Every structure is written in structure tokens, then in C-alpha cells.
């Protein structure tokens, strides 16, 4: 527990409750960072362990994109052309619409990226200079422990033992068929290599620090959590007390061979009394189904909020 000597959370009781949830989640690994944005008190569980970013990569990428827009270098009306080599695996409305539609505005791509569109996210990443530019921006902002190293299309194919993404793989059905062309043993090896890869990872503490810096305008941006996180359904939304408000980026990587590489929930909860709490929750390597994974993350949120 970091922060004031009189924490608003009950850290010992919270530790016991989160340990019980982590035991239920096994053999998956649970990582949690929770920060009271009023006092900057921080509580963590496996907080310094690196977890695959997965869908949560959209948060640092969108933050870097917002910085470019604020500097006047990324006009919302600018048009971006989509080529076949720009397409990324599902979910992607941009890929699904190609080649019938090949031009999108930056504003449209931002909206789609906020809802998890992988092609939109990759196009925005490319437009601001690529993954290296995102990492460079994080370094300048002194956000250590968050690493964005590849495009989403690269991560998705490498994690399944596939070659570079092809246009004919767009859409859920075609993507699944492409994955199934890789022998199971090769997919298992690729998935294990991804779990041990330091690229495109973040620690819960580092992501909480990013949310904190955003909240206190340290990034030079208006603290618009709706625009940074969006409002994904489920997960922590199911743990909210009456009168609370939520901005949340949540989701899971696609399961393969009975294992889900990662599930994440990054959120800011504003309680009825005005206090704001930042949540970062990672669950990696889970064999549970979607409902059970979501319930584990919901239970973490409920435990934290009940211990305030």
C-alpha cells in the first residue's frame, strides 16, 4: 500500500480477498493495480509483473494519438487510405468493409479504435510514426513499464504461428480457418513464446501510472476518460455501486486450444461522492470460459469497492 498513512482502503482484508480470487483463477495469473485518484494511494497484487497488453494496447496508443492531435499534427478530418497490407485480424469493421471502402477519416478511425477495431488501431499507430513513436512518447512522459513494440496484426499472427496477415483472412470465419491450418503443436509453441515475450507488455503499476498521469493533466491532455477508455460493457460495470459512473476498456484475446492468452479491464470509476478510482486488472493464461473470466474480474472490482 503506497500513499498516506491512513489508507481509505482496508489493505489487509483486500489482500485476502484478492488472494482468494487469484486461487480460483489458477493456473491463470492475476495482476491488479488500484489507485485512489483523490489521494494517489496505490494497492497492487502482482503489480510489478509484466503481462501481455492484448486489447489494452489501445489505451497507450490512443493517449499518444491524443497528444499528436493536441499538438495540431493529426487533424480529425484527415483522410487515411487503407491498403491490403494495412488490414488486421478481427474484430475490425475497417477490414470487413475493405475493398468496398478504402478511405476513412482520422476521427472515424479513432471512434472505431476506441471500440477495439484492430485495423483502425494499426492505421492510427502507423499514422503517428509506428509502435516506436508510441514507445518514444511514453519514454518522454516517463511512463516506465509499458511497451508497445508491434502492430496488432503482427502480434496476432506470430502468437499463432502464422505468416504475415493476408487480406483473404479478414473476417471471423476466414481468420479461424487460417489459424486452423497451423498444426496444434506449432500453435502451442507460438503461444508459449508469446507468454514469455517482453514485447507489447505492461505491468499493472505502469498502466495505473498512465491513468494517473492522464487524470492529473501531466500528459498535457484534457482528462477525458470517455475518449481514452470508452465504455465497454460487462467486467467492472457489473461491480458498480449505485450512483457510480464508469469509463472502461475491457476485453479478452481470442481463445485458442482451450486457453485465453489474456483478459484485461482498465477503468476509472467515479463514485457517487466524487471520488475516482483507477483500476488495472490483467488475467493471463486462463482455461476458463468467457463468463468465468469476466466474473473473476468483476469480483476483483467488487472486492476493491467494498473495502473502501
Secondary structure as a PSIPRED ss2 file (coil, helix, strand):
# PSIPRED VFORMAT (PSIPRED V4.0)

   1 X C   1.000  0.000  0.000
   2 X E   0.000  0.000  1.000
   3 X C   1.000  0.000  0.000
   4 X C   1.000  0.000  0.000
   5 X C   1.000  0.000  0.000
   6 X C   1.000  0.000  0.000
   7 X C   1.000  0.000  0.000
   8 X C   1.000  0.000  0.000
   9 X C   1.000  0.000  0.000
  10 X C   1.000  0.000  0.000
  11 X H   0.000  1.000  0.000
  12 X H   0.000  1.000  0.000
  13 X H   0.000  1.000  0.000
  14 X H   0.000  1.000  0.000
  15 X H   0.000  1.000  0.000
  16 X H   0.000  1.000  0.000
  17 X H   0.000  1.000  0.000
  18 X H   0.000  1.000  0.000
  19 X H   0.000  1.000  0.000
  20 X H   0.000  1.000  0.000
  21 X H   0.000  1.000  0.000
  22 X H   0.000  1.000  0.000
  23 X H   0.000  1.000  0.000
  24 X H   0.000  1.000  0.000
  25 X H   0.000  1.000  0.000
  26 X C   1.000  0.000  0.000
  27 X C   1.000  0.000  0.000
  28 X C   1.000  0.000  0.000
  29 X E   0.000  0.000  1.000
  30 X E   0.000  0.000  1.000
  31 X E   0.000  0.000  1.000
  32 X E   0.000  0.000  1.000
  33 X E   0.000  0.000  1.000
  34 X E   0.000  0.000  1.000
  35 X E   0.000  0.000  1.000
  36 X E   0.000  0.000  1.000
  37 X C   1.000  0.000  0.000
  38 X C   1.000  0.000  0.000
  39 X C   1.000  0.000  0.000
  40 X C   1.000  0.000  0.000
  41 X E   0.000  0.000  1.000
  42 X E   0.000  0.000  1.000
  43 X E   0.000  0.000  1.000
  44 X E   0.000  0.000  1.000
  45 X E   0.000  0.000  1.000
  46 X C   1.000  0.000  0.000
  47 X C   1.000  0.000  0.000
  48 X C   1.000  0.000  0.000
  49 X C   1.000  0.000  0.000
  50 X E   0.000  0.000  1.000
  51 X E   0.000  0.000  1.000
  52 X E   0.000  0.000  1.000
  53 X C   1.000  0.000  0.000
  54 X H   0.000  1.000  0.000
  55 X H   0.000  1.000  0.000
  56 X H   0.000  1.000  0.000
  57 X H   0.000  1.000  0.000
  58 X H   0.000  1.000  0.000
  59 X H   0.000  1.000  0.000
  60 X H   0.000  1.000  0.000
  61 X H   0.000  1.000  0.000
  62 X H   0.000  1.000  0.000
  63 X H   0.000  1.000  0.000
  64 X H   0.000  1.000  0.000
  65 X H   0.000  1.000  0.000
  66 X H   0.000  1.000  0.000
  67 X H   0.000  1.000  0.000
  68 X H   0.000  1.000  0.000
  69 X H   0.000  1.000  0.000
  70 X H   0.000  1.000  0.000
  71 X C   1.000  0.000  0.000
  72 X C   1.000  0.000  0.000
  73 X C   1.000  0.000  0.000
  74 X C   1.000  0.000  0.000
  75 X C   1.000  0.000  0.000
  76 X C   1.000  0.000  0.000
  77 X C   1.000  0.000  0.000
  78 X C   1.000  0.000  0.000
  79 X E   0.000  0.000  1.000
  80 X E   0.000  0.000  1.000
  81 X E   0.000  0.000  1.000
  82 X C   1.000  0.000  0.000
  83 X C   1.000  0.000  0.000
  84 X H   0.000  1.000  0.000
  85 X H   0.000  1.000  0.000
  86 X H   0.000  1.000  0.000
  87 X C   1.000  0.000  0.000
  88 X C   1.000  0.000  0.000
  89 X C   1.000  0.000  0.000
  90 X C   1.000  0.000  0.000
  91 X C   1.000  0.000  0.000
  92 X C   1.000  0.000  0.000
  93 X H   0.000  1.000  0.000
  94 X H   0.000  1.000  0.000
  95 X H   0.000  1.000  0.000
  96 X H   0.000  1.000  0.000
  97 X H   0.000  1.000  0.000
  98 X C   1.000  0.000  0.000
  99 X C   1.000  0.000  0.000
 100 X C   1.000  0.000  0.000
 101 X C   1.000  0.000  0.000
 102 X C   1.000  0.000  0.000
 103 X E   0.000  0.000  1.000
 104 X E   0.000  0.000  1.000
 105 X E   0.000  0.000  1.000
 106 X H   0.000  1.000  0.000
 107 X H   0.000  1.000  0.000
 108 X H   0.000  1.000  0.000
 109 X H   0.000  1.000  0.000
 110 X H   0.000  1.000  0.000
 111 X H   0.000  1.000  0.000
 112 X H   0.000  1.000  0.000
 113 X H   0.000  1.000  0.000
 114 X H   0.000  1.000  0.000
 115 X C   1.000  0.000  0.000
 116 X C   1.000  0.000  0.000
 117 X C   1.000  0.000  0.000
 118 X H   0.000  1.000  0.000
 119 X H   0.000  1.000  0.000
 120 X H   0.000  1.000  0.000
 121 X H   0.000  1.000  0.000
 122 X H   0.000  1.000  0.000
 123 X H   0.000  1.000  0.000
 124 X H   0.000  1.000  0.000
 125 X H   0.000  1.000  0.000
 126 X H   0.000  1.000  0.000
 127 X H   0.000  1.000  0.000
 128 X C   1.000  0.000  0.000
 129 X C   1.000  0.000  0.000
 130 X C   1.000  0.000  0.000
 131 X H   0.000  1.000  0.000
 132 X H   0.000  1.000  0.000
 133 X H   0.000  1.000  0.000
 134 X H   0.000  1.000  0.000
 135 X H   0.000  1.000  0.000
 136 X H   0.000  1.000  0.000
 137 X H   0.000  1.000  0.000
 138 X H   0.000  1.000  0.000
 139 X H   0.000  1.000  0.000
 140 X H   0.000  1.000  0.000
 141 X C   1.000  0.000  0.000
 142 X C   1.000  0.000  0.000
 143 X C   1.000  0.000  0.000
 144 X C   1.000  0.000  0.000
 145 X C   1.000  0.000  0.000
 146 X E   0.000  0.000  1.000
 147 X C   1.000  0.000  0.000
 148 X C   1.000  0.000  0.000
 149 X C   1.000  0.000  0.000
 150 X C   1.000  0.000  0.000
 151 X C   1.000  0.000  0.000
 152 X H   0.000  1.000  0.000
 153 X H   0.000  1.000  0.000
 154 X H   0.000  1.000  0.000
 155 X H   0.000  1.000  0.000
 156 X H   0.000  1.000  0.000
 157 X H   0.000  1.000  0.000
 158 X H   0.000  1.000  0.000
 159 X C   1.000  0.000  0.000
 160 X C   1.000  0.000  0.000
 161 X C   1.000  0.000  0.000
 162 X C   1.000  0.000  0.000
 163 X C   1.000  0.000  0.000
 164 X C   1.000  0.000  0.000
 165 X C   1.000  0.000  0.000
 166 X C   1.000  0.000  0.000
 167 X H   0.000  1.000  0.000
 168 X H   0.000  1.000  0.000
 169 X H   0.000  1.000  0.000
 170 X C   1.000  0.000  0.000
 171 X C   1.000  0.000  0.000
 172 X H   0.000  1.000  0.000
 173 X H   0.000  1.000  0.000
 174 X H   0.000  1.000  0.000
 175 X H   0.000  1.000  0.000
 176 X H   0.000  1.000  0.000
 177 X H   0.000  1.000  0.000
 178 X H   0.000  1.000  0.000
 179 X H   0.000  1.000  0.000
 180 X H   0.000  1.000  0.000
 181 X C   1.000  0.000  0.000
 182 X C   1.000  0.000  0.000
 183 X C   1.000  0.000  0.000
 184 X H   0.000  1.000  0.000
 185 X H   0.000  1.000  0.000
 186 X H   0.000  1.000  0.000
 187 X H   0.000  1.000  0.000
 188 X H   0.000  1.000  0.000
 189 X H   0.000  1.000  0.000
 190 X H   0.000  1.000  0.000
 191 X H   0.000  1.000  0.000
 192 X H   0.000  1.000  0.000
 193 X H   0.000  1.000  0.000
 194 X H   0.000  1.000  0.000
 195 X H   0.000  1.000  0.000
 196 X C   1.000  0.000  0.000
 197 X C   1.000  0.000  0.000
 198 X C   1.000  0.000  0.000
 199 X C   1.000  0.000  0.000
 200 X C   1.000  0.000  0.000
 201 X E   0.000  0.000  1.000
 202 X E   0.000  0.000  1.000
 203 X E   0.000  0.000  1.000
 204 X H   0.000  1.000  0.000
 205 X H   0.000  1.000  0.000
 206 X H   0.000  1.000  0.000
 207 X H   0.000  1.000  0.000
 208 X H   0.000  1.000  0.000
 209 X H   0.000  1.000  0.000
 210 X H   0.000  1.000  0.000
 211 X H   0.000  1.000  0.000
 212 X H   0.000  1.000  0.000
 213 X H   0.000  1.000  0.000
 214 X H   0.000  1.000  0.000
 215 X H   0.000  1.000  0.000
 216 X C   1.000  0.000  0.000
 217 X C   1.000  0.000  0.000
 218 X C   1.000  0.000  0.000
 219 X C   1.000  0.000  0.000
 220 X C   1.000  0.000  0.000
 221 X C   1.000  0.000  0.000
 222 X C   1.000  0.000  0.000
 223 X C   1.000  0.000  0.000
 224 X C   1.000  0.000  0.000
 225 X H   0.000  1.000  0.000
 226 X H   0.000  1.000  0.000
 227 X H   0.000  1.000  0.000
 228 X H   0.000  1.000  0.000
 229 X H   0.000  1.000  0.000
 230 X C   1.000  0.000  0.000
 231 X E   0.000  0.000  1.000
 232 X C   1.000  0.000  0.000
 233 X C   1.000  0.000  0.000
 234 X C   1.000  0.000  0.000
 235 X H   0.000  1.000  0.000
 236 X H   0.000  1.000  0.000
 237 X H   0.000  1.000  0.000
 238 X H   0.000  1.000  0.000
 239 X H   0.000  1.000  0.000
 240 X C   1.000  0.000  0.000
 241 X C   1.000  0.000  0.000
 242 X C   1.000  0.000  0.000
 243 X C   1.000  0.000  0.000
 244 X C   1.000  0.000  0.000
 245 X E   0.000  0.000  1.000
 246 X E   0.000  0.000  1.000
 247 X E   0.000  0.000  1.000
 248 X E   0.000  0.000  1.000
 249 X E   0.000  0.000  1.000
 250 X E   0.000  0.000  1.000
 251 X E   0.000  0.000  1.000
 252 X E   0.000  0.000  1.000
 253 X C   1.000  0.000  0.000
 254 X C   1.000  0.000  0.000
 255 X C   1.000  0.000  0.000
 256 X E   0.000  0.000  1.000
 257 X C   1.000  0.000  0.000
 258 X C   1.000  0.000  0.000
 259 X E   0.000  0.000  1.000
 260 X E   0.000  0.000  1.000
 261 X E   0.000  0.000  1.000
 262 X E   0.000  0.000  1.000
 263 X E   0.000  0.000  1.000
 264 X E   0.000  0.000  1.000
 265 X E   0.000  0.000  1.000
 266 X E   0.000  0.000  1.000
 267 X E   0.000  0.000  1.000
 268 X E   0.000  0.000  1.000
 269 X E   0.000  0.000  1.000
 270 X E   0.000  0.000  1.000
 271 X C   1.000  0.000  0.000
 272 X C   1.000  0.000  0.000
 273 X C   1.000  0.000  0.000
 274 X C   1.000  0.000  0.000
 275 X C   1.000  0.000  0.000
 276 X E   0.000  0.000  1.000
 277 X E   0.000  0.000  1.000
 278 X E   0.000  0.000  1.000
 279 X E   0.000  0.000  1.000
 280 X E   0.000  0.000  1.000
 281 X E   0.000  0.000  1.000
 282 X E   0.000  0.000  1.000
 283 X E   0.000  0.000  1.000
 284 X E   0.000  0.000  1.000
 285 X E   0.000  0.000  1.000
 286 X E   0.000  0.000  1.000
 287 X C   1.000  0.000  0.000
 288 X C   1.000  0.000  0.000
 289 X C   1.000  0.000  0.000
 290 X H   0.000  1.000  0.000
 291 X H   0.000  1.000  0.000
 292 X H   0.000  1.000  0.000
 293 X H   0.000  1.000  0.000
 294 X H   0.000  1.000  0.000
 295 X H   0.000  1.000  0.000
 296 X H   0.000  1.000  0.000
 297 X H   0.000  1.000  0.000
 298 X H   0.000  1.000  0.000
 299 X H   0.000  1.000  0.000
 300 X H   0.000  1.000  0.000
 301 X H   0.000  1.000  0.000
 302 X H   0.000  1.000  0.000
 303 X H   0.000  1.000  0.000
 304 X H   0.000  1.000  0.000
 305 X H   0.000  1.000  0.000
 306 X H   0.000  1.000  0.000
 307 X C   1.000  0.000  0.000
 308 X C   1.000  0.000  0.000
